[in-house]
Amino acid sequence: MYEDLDDVELIVLSWDEPEAFGVLFERHGESLIGYFARRTLDAEAAAELTAETFAQAFASRRRFRNKGLGGAGWIYGIARHQLGRFFRTGGVDSRARRRLGMPEREVSTEDYERIEELIDFEQVGRAIGRAFSLLSDEQREALTLRVIDGRSYREVAEALRCTEETARARVSRGLRRLASHLETPSLEPGR
Amino acid sequence: MSSIAYLADVRGDLLDAGRREFRRRRGRRTVGLGDRFSTRSIVAVATVMTLFAAGTLGWFVTRNGTLEIRTSGEAGDDAARGNATLARPMPSPAPDAFEGFRFPEWSLPHASLDVTTQNQRGPADVAAGAILSELSRVIRTAELGLEIPPESFGDRFAQVIDVAANNDGFVATSTSRERSGNVTMRVPAGNFTQTLQDLRALGDVEVQTIQGRDVTAEYVDLRARLRIAKSRREVLLRLMDRATSIEQTIRVQNALDETQLRIEEFQGQLRFLDNRTSLATIQVHLREEGVEVAAEIDTPSIPTAFERSVAGFVGVIAAVVIGLGYVIPIALLAALAWFVWTRVRVRRRAV
């Protein structure tokens, strides 16, 4: 019944007909959980973030104004906000779910596996390898010693024959650069 | 449908929440503001509306004189002792109407005090009362807005001037347009009340403002200073006779000049007060029925503009504060009524 409607129409219709929101959820739920999973690498957090994002979208659907981003853009805007909060606080917000009276849900073992499939670790590994190769030799060497081998900065400095401050700076810059490469859309399947 | 059971559960929870909300709203039968606007917007709009309503109410209240209604009439000198503002419509003159706002010090030098002192106090007190009465100085001013019948402006304007003359007064300034005009007259303070009465008979009183500024203390103070300055002048004159050198003479002469200047200043101020208190000032605005009098435009100046802006600022704040005094109790009562009503409704449903 609602399948032919676009996202904006579904949101507007859902003011009085919650079923329309259900269709919107079906349309974007799985891609959103994948979005969160690839960024958090944590299936449980991704599931909760998805639930909270949709709960917040549902609670504020009457305030939705189409600013040219469409319904999906609006939902992903809320998702980015949730993700930022998650990285800042280390936990998933649950206010919208509580406000709507939604129960807490456990993520089953089967769901864990399905969500992790969405992460596509193989692709993540390839992306990390690609990003790693884009670092300078010094940064790559410093990161390998510090992050992969788990050696102290003094040992890293001795191995690289530089001061400890320089070793710290190389590791820090390397991590930042790695993170920036990993933020590229190459991790987004289908994009 | 997704293969992830968690998502299916969440979808079901959302639909349940939607159904609950739908049932709640159907119970309410109306779409809540909270559904369309954020709480912050509602609070902001409600605050602005409340302040606006309070300001309007305060302005209305102060403008229409509900707080300022003080009437006038046959109250005689009492009217001249205080500020009295009367908004239309003016009722028939009411005796003793100024009883409510007599300032304490005004009752000191007047006849009522004389009577009580004669009954209860000795001759010395009576003498003191008589001196106070003699010294009593009140500057009386009044402003009267009269609406007169159509086509009668010429006659009434002439009658206003006659009223001034009949009460031993004179017209200080007058301006007249085709069907409206202003007259400023000075009349002896003793004829103030009678003059106002005569003027009120010429038309319907729209606005009447009577002010009485008691300058007795200022007057007494000036007289004392004058007396001291005169004594000082006597002393200096005697010193002048004794001066033996040019330097001494110059010093005493300078002091004498300064004292003489002060004496003349005091005398000038006393003369001014005498004039202002012996002659009352009455401004009369005549307007034929149906004629709108254009607001007089003063010559614009920065100080005037600044004063007006300050007065406007204070006026708006005052109006809002006054209005809040009305709005808050009404809002509290309304909130209480709403609270009781919702409780009753809930109980009825529960039965």
Interface residues (C-beta under 8 A of the other chain):
Chain A: S14 W15 D16 P18 E19 F21 G22 F25 E26 G29 E30 I33 A47 T50 A51 F54 A55 F58 R62 R63 R97 L100 G101 M102 P103 R105 V107 S108 E110 D111 R114 I115
Chain B: M1 S2 S3 I4 A5 Y6 L7 D9 V10 R11 D13 L14 L15 D16 A17 G18 R19 R20 E21 F22 D35 R36 F37 S38
